[in-house]
């Protein structure tokens, strides 16, 4: 998925100059914005994600020795909300297509993602964890946007971009439910973690002019965030065997987002 989305965005970047040089801009069509800024927000839905919990519990030799944990499962899906801003430049070059380059930053609250993970082992009939991950993403993207101006003050557009995402988890919790360990958070010594990953998006929308220098817009976005390894602290309780630090390996996540915003050009 990451490769396909990246190739599609590269094609958009390569095609823009050829499209821009192909035709002449109608005299009454919406002019190019030049320098512009915008703010936006919205909501959407995040996909389920593969997750693996890795670590070692240091049982004594009399108890069977160290127990490796390689528990796997999937997070649930759920609703998300986000806000962001953009700054860019749009030019015409005598074309009916207006290309623009822009930088966007957005903050996406993914809520608390939950997962049930199973660790297969010969030493226990079942080894199950119920985990929760309060998660948010700070995303920065460089986009190319192609607009199709009309003489009615309504401008459809589409585009895409690539960048990076800082994935943060604050207050993670890992409870062993089978065998039961009531009140034990396996991440208790370090429940917070951050990691960076590749991000990409594709979007399509429409702008409606409010005058010569302002407009509102609505759009659909598909946002992709790559896999991350999040590191949490070891389990530290007087009543629990010591452990290594825990690695939570999250797979790729997709977000389908509805966006509304307002922009100004200069």
C-alpha positions, 0 to 999 in steps of 0.5 A: 500500500505504501509503495502504490500510494507513493508512486501515485503521488510521484505521477501527480508531481511529474504530470503537473508541468505537462498538464499546466503547459497544455491549454490556455486559462479562460479569461473569466475563470478563477485566477491563481491564488498566489500565496495562500494560507488556510486552516481546517479540521474535521473527523473520520475513521481509522483502520484496524492495525496489526500489533505485536508485544515483545519482551521477556519475563525473568522467571527463576530457573525453578519456575522454568526460566525466562519466558519470552513474550511474542503476543500478537493481535489487532487494534480496534478501529474507531473515529478520529478528529483532527485540526491543521493548517497549510501554506502554499503557492499557486500559479497558472502558467497560462493553463486551465489547470492551476498547480500549487505546492503547499506544506501542511501540518495537522494534529490527529487525535486517534483516541484510545486504540484497544487490542487483545493479544495472544502469546502462544507458549508451551508453559501456559494453556493461555497467555492473553493481554488486553492492551490500550493505547491513547494515541495521537499523530502530528503529521507534516506533509509536502503536497502538490495540488492541481485545481480546475478553475471555473467561471462560477467561483467554484474550483474542484481540485485534487492532490497528494503529498508525502512527509512524516508522522510523529506517533505518540502514545501517552498512558499505555496500559497492558493487563494480563487477563489469562492467567489473571494478574489483577492491577498489574500494568506491564508498562507501569515504569514507562507508559509513554512513547513516541516514534516517527514514521513515513506518512502520505496522503491523497485528497480531492475537494472543492473550493468556493470563493467568498470574494477575491481573497477568501474561500471555504473548502471541503474535501475527502482525504486518505491518510496513510501512516507507516509502521512504528516500534513503540518502546515502553518501560519494564514491569516494576512491581514488588509482586511481579517478576522483573521484565525487559522493556516492552516493544509494541510493534504497530503495523500500517494505519489508514485514515479516511477523513472528511475536511472543512476549512477556510483559506485566504490568498494574497 
